[in-house]
Amino acid sequence: MDFVTVHNGPIALNVAVKGEGKLIVCVHGFPELWYSWRHQIDRFSARGYRVAALDVRGYGGSSKPSEISAYSMRNLTADVAAVIDRLGNGAAVLFGHDWGAPIVWNTALIYPEKVTAVAGLSVPYVPRGERSFIKLARSIYAGRFFYQLYFQQEGVAEAEFESDIPTALRKLYFAASGDGPLDALLAMKPADAKLLDGMADPRPFPAWMSEAELKVYADAFQAGGFRGPLNRYRAQEIDFVDLADYAGKPVTRPSFFIAGERDPVRRFIPGLDLYQIAGAACSDFRGSVIVPRVGHWVQQEAPDATNTALEGFLGQI
């Protein structure tokens, strides 16, 4: 494994790279790191690909600007484009999970000439609509807790997470996993509750993540904090303006979707299973795989099933 620094203007991106061949760029979500793709890096580098997994700006070894606007989707997709240009001669397959999924979907939308194919994990592609997701969430979750609304006020979630980072990560990772109570992330709580209120702290943690692996994440967030990662949630109104030209437009590159059966994302909108319409806005959709009994962290909870699904997708293109 090598680490390289890719620059996008003033932003320095820490990128783990392994293997030789056509480039796959892996983009993680919240609250994670390049390390979230460790199982995919090993698998696909051994199968003739050059795999690059970046620390998204705000995380790990990458730059951590403080302003919310730095975390707009435009800026994050430009980071991915810079990695593609530097490491893939201008073309790559993209894998993205959690926030990394919207980042790679939108990279394929904004820079289609750079994207050979795109696979989103946990979050399907949803085009820009008539109002931002945050405004939609304020309506859906009026009078009750929803974590993305809780994240909007600067400093509040940062203080909760940073008061005990190892415990916060264990609770959040467990709550959204297939081992936690179903939809614990969407549990009914008062609007003024905190995210971790009522969440279990599993000891020991489920076998899919060891204590040593948990420590990799905890150490990174101890060093870098949570402001940058949380600013991604706060930038959604900026995205609504920035991406106006892409309203309703499909992803045209070959695309694929993978998620865990017990992932709470599929039920963010009551009465609608987002995973049943995962390919609705993709014009060259190659299918989806829903992995039984696992939750949100699908490529870590079920690496073999995830890798097999991704290999099947790559075999089509």
ABEGO torsion letter per residue (X at the ends): XBBBBBBBEABBBBBBBBEBEBBBBBBBBOBBBAAAAAAAAAAAAAAGBBBBBBBBBGBEABBBBABAAAABAAAAAAAAAAAAAAAAGGBBBBBBBEAAAAAAAAAAAABAAABABBBBBGBBBBBBBABBAAAAAAAAABGBBBAAAAAABBGAAAAAAAABAAAAAAAAAAAABAABBBGAAABBBBAABBAABGBBBBOBBBAABBAAAAAAAAAAAAAAEAAAAAAAAAAAAAAAAAAAAABGBBBABBBBBBBBAABAAAAABBGBBAAAAAAAABABBAEBBBBBGBBABAAAABAAAAAAAAAAAAAAX
